[in-house]
């Protein structure tokens, strides 16, 4: 069973992996965006967004979606950071997972944008990556995880 970082711990992934060839995904399976759009019942569903797939199409269904995975095919593609922030700003409260090729140094920034789960390509790096989430204890800028900048939090 694949493992990932979720809510500050390394856990087993309870979702069935994405299958591009499946015409009708089963319950508990992550869908591609085209597969997800074909679902008649979206409650409890999971969808993976690729870099060129804007999240706007999901906005009217955010309360129904249990998991949104944003794929990072290469660590230099930063569109997923913006997608995560937009999803959270539009009220998404389900699991928001970063998947693919991102590096450990990006985890803190991914979390600050709204991600709460991280599925790395190399599972052997999960423990070290989990430790890196504690590298910073204070932030100057406002973000999803701390809406007030530091100067507003100072008493």
C-alpha positions as MATLAB code, in Angstrom:
seq = 'XXXXXXXXXXXXXXXXXXXXXXXXXXXXXXXXXXXXXXXXXXXXXXXXXXXXXXXXXXXXXXXXXXXXXXXXXXXXXXXXXXXXXXXXXXXXXXXXXXXXXXXXXXXXXXXXXXXXXXXXXXXXXXXXXXXXXXXXXXXXXXXXXXXXXXXXXXX';
ca = [
       0.000    0.000    0.000;
       1.419    3.416   -0.930;
       2.337    5.803    1.870;
       2.163    9.576    2.119;
       2.357   12.447    4.562;
      -1.088   13.519    5.737;
      -1.894   15.958    8.533;
       1.646   15.763    9.919;
       2.131   11.967    9.905;
       3.258    9.243    7.507;
       0.186    7.103    6.757;
      -1.065    4.479    4.311;
      -2.985    5.845    1.343;
      -6.606    4.690    1.509;
      -7.395    5.806   -2.051;
      -6.956    3.627   -5.130;
      -4.432    5.109   -7.538;
      -5.356    6.947  -10.698;
      -6.015    4.720  -13.726;
      -6.140    6.663  -16.999;
      -7.654    3.707  -18.867;
     -10.657    3.194  -16.584;
     -13.904    4.237  -18.204;
     -15.955    4.064  -14.995;
     -13.828    4.615  -11.865;
     -14.896    2.736   -8.743;
     -15.693    4.296   -5.379;
     -12.460    5.168   -3.582;
     -10.517    5.599   -6.820;
      -8.845    8.838   -7.852;
     -10.210   10.095  -11.185;
      -8.658   12.141  -13.940;
     -10.564   15.382  -14.576;
     -12.323   13.952  -17.678;
     -13.333   10.845  -15.691;
     -14.568   12.975  -12.801;
     -16.643   15.155  -15.131;
     -18.447   12.000  -16.309;
     -19.397   10.923  -12.769;
     -23.107   11.205  -12.092;
     -22.502   11.075   -8.316;
     -19.675   13.384   -7.255;
     -20.232   13.130   -3.474;
     -17.179   11.528   -1.839;
     -15.214   11.566   -5.094;
     -11.530   12.196   -5.722;
     -10.025   14.007   -8.692;
      -6.479   14.736   -9.873;
      -5.671   18.004  -11.617;
      -2.794   18.296  -14.057;
      -0.923   21.596  -14.488;
      -2.972   22.775  -17.490;
      -6.311   21.944  -15.816;
      -7.567   25.012  -13.972;
      -9.468   24.285  -10.737;
     -12.370   26.631  -11.587;
     -14.456   23.775  -12.973;
     -14.499   22.202   -9.501;
     -15.682   25.284   -7.597;
     -19.418   24.499   -7.686;
     -18.765   20.963   -6.341;
     -16.187   21.658   -3.621;
     -18.484   20.522   -0.807;
     -18.908   17.120   -2.487;
     -15.277   16.298   -3.299;
     -13.392   14.321   -0.645;
      -9.921   14.544   -2.221;
      -8.240   16.784   -4.769;
      -4.772   15.760   -5.918;
      -2.694   18.352   -7.726;
       0.000   16.713   -9.804;
       3.467   18.228  -10.061;
       5.063   16.544  -13.121;
       8.270   18.506  -12.484;
       9.310   20.389   -9.357;
       9.810   23.613  -11.338;
       6.121   23.866  -12.335;
       4.552   26.176   -9.766;
       0.975   26.293  -11.042;
      -0.102   23.794   -8.376;
       0.732   26.306   -5.637;
      -1.740   28.774   -7.147;
      -4.371   26.072   -7.716;
      -4.209   25.056   -4.054;
      -4.584   28.590   -2.813;
      -7.532   29.244   -5.116;
      -9.273   26.050   -4.000;
      -8.882   26.971   -0.328;
     -10.003   30.558   -0.969;
     -13.165   29.202   -2.599;
     -13.945   27.162    0.502;
     -12.537   23.701   -0.183;
     -12.031   21.936    3.177;
     -11.394   18.354    2.047;
      -8.014   16.687    1.618;
      -5.770   18.646   -0.730;
      -2.839   16.504   -1.809;
       0.341   17.427   -3.684;
       1.511   14.504   -5.786;
       4.449   13.869   -8.057;
       7.802   15.539   -8.480;
       8.297   18.161   -5.817;
      11.277   18.460   -3.537;
      11.484   18.380    0.227;
      12.410   22.068    0.366;
       9.004   22.937   -1.127;
       6.884   21.174    1.515;
       6.578   24.146    3.847;
       5.462   26.379    0.982;
       3.033   23.738   -0.288;
       1.494   23.508    3.181;
       1.257   27.294    3.431;
      -0.729   27.333    0.176;
      -3.258   24.891    1.591;
      -1.971   21.368    0.985;
      -2.464   18.989    3.892;
      -1.164   15.797    2.239;
       1.973   15.036    0.241;
       2.521   11.977   -1.936;
       6.149   11.946   -3.006;
       7.464    9.859   -5.875;
      10.188    8.450   -3.636;
       8.570    7.049   -0.483;
      11.988    6.494    1.096;
      12.150   10.277    1.631;
       8.892   10.532    3.581;
      10.382   10.601    7.096;
      12.979   13.244    6.201;
      10.312   15.236    4.376;
       8.039   15.054    7.412;
      10.861   16.418    9.574;
      11.349   19.313    7.140;
       7.806   20.533    7.833;
       9.156   21.785   11.168;
      12.052   23.759    9.669;
      10.260   27.090   10.110;
       8.255   28.147   13.139;
       7.350   31.709   12.174;
       6.425   33.390    8.890;
       6.345   37.036    7.883;
       3.777   36.646    5.106;
       0.088   35.809    5.313;
      -0.961   32.491    3.760;
      -3.697   29.861    3.963;
      -2.273   28.433    7.183;
      -1.840   31.893    8.825;
      -4.065   34.612    7.337;
      -2.419   37.461    9.255;
       1.096   38.691    8.485;
       3.576   38.811   11.349;
       3.277   42.564   11.928;
      -0.497   42.118   12.495;
       0.082   39.273   14.968;
       2.496   41.266   17.128;
       0.861   42.760   20.202;
];
